[in-house]
Amino acid sequence: MDIVEIHELERHEVKDFFKTHWGSDEMVISSGIFTCSELDGFLTRDRSGDINGLITYVIRQETCEMISLDSVMEGKGIGSALLHAVENRARNQGCSIIKLVTTNDNMRALSFYQKREYRLSRIIKDAVTEARKQKPEIPLIGYHGIPLFDEIELVKELGGNETK
């Protein structure tokens, strides 16, 4: 699996990917409003050249925040490989922690990240309710029929700057 950095030439493809999978490339979360197609990140492609995995992130001082992670085909190692690429980039940029948020309904994400040594850090009560004011298309009900209200932050300490 080839993982490549998002470059300027791929920005329109990234924007199209987000529009197809999320309805928009704007991400509204408790830490800010992000245009995902403008963020740093990595992607993978399938045999036909279409994007089948994408991760975006921002680095602020010693913290790397993952903004999005999408894998079109779950269970194939795409998400894990992209996550590993960001963790290595964060270490190489001197980050000591990496963090992300997911919504209170996203049991798959909670399981995925915890299996990779991410720890529950805090609950940001009513973060999704607040985000909905900025982006009204955020649904009221999420996975498994669970009402969407809160964000859950997960954090991983990166340790040294070694590359695994």
Secondary structure, DSSP 4 states (H G I P E B T S, - for coil): ---EE--GGGHHHHHHHHHHHHSSSEEEETTEEEEGGGSEEEEEE-TTS-EEEEEEEEEETTEEEEEEEEESSTTSSHHHHHHHHHHHHHHHTT-SEEEEEEETT-HHHHHHHHTTT-EEEEEETTHHHHHHHH-TTS-SB-GGG-B---EEEEEEE--SS---
